[in-house]
């Protein structure tokens, strides 16, 4: 079972050192300017992520964060990726 908020969820699992270590089903966490975890998504194959930002979206994931092709910008800053086993 996972806690409700992204911040609470980020306390679980094992931190991965690099995005290349992630596998589908791992959780990626994103923070705000103050460093507070505010967003979470599920890692998919081939550096994609599914997350809910106003609507459920599938976007690209890279070392910077979530890249939204429609906006042509990163919308969320990657803080860490965790394997939740």
N, C-alpha and C positions, 0 to 999 in steps of 0.2 A: 504494500500500500504506500502511496505517495501522499505527503502532506498537501494541503491546498495551495499555498502560495509558492511562487517561484523562489523566493528567498528561503523559505523553509525547505523546499526540495533540494536546494543547492548544498545543504548540509549532508546529504546522503551520497553514497557511492564513492568511487575511486576517481581522482582527478587524472585526466590524460594530459601528457606533456605537449602533444602536437595534434593538430587537426587530422593529420594523416593516420593517427592511431585510432581515430573514431570509427565506429561501426554503426550500421543502421540500428536504431533503437536507443543509442546513447542520447543523453540530454545535453543541450547547449544552453548556457545561461548568459544573459546580457544585463549590463548595468547602465545606470544613468551617470550624469556628470559627478555626482557625489560618491559613486562607487557602490550604490545600493543595487542589489539584484532586483530587476523589475520585470524580466521577461524570460520565458523558457520556450524551447522548441525541441522537437524530436528529429535527430539526425537521420537522413535518408541516404540511399546510395548515391555515389557520384557527386558528393559535395552539395547536396540539396538538403533543405530543412522544411519541415511542416510546422507551422505556428499559427497562432491566432492574433491578428493585429487589426481589429475592427471586423475582420472576416477571416476565415481559415485560408491560409496562403501556403503555397510551395514556392520558395525562393532559393537562391544560391547562398551557400555558406562558405566564407573564406576566413583567413586569419584576422581580418578586421571585424567581420560580423556578417550580418544579413544584407545581401545586395538585392535591391528591388529593381528589376529591369524596367518596370513601368515608370518609375521615378528617376531611374538612372543614377541611383545613389545608395549608399549604405543607410539603412534605417535603424539598425540596432548595433551597438558596440559589444563584441564578444568579450566575455570575462573569463569563462572556463567551460570545458566540456567534461562531463562525468559519465563513467560507465556505471549504470545502476543494475547490479546483478542480484 
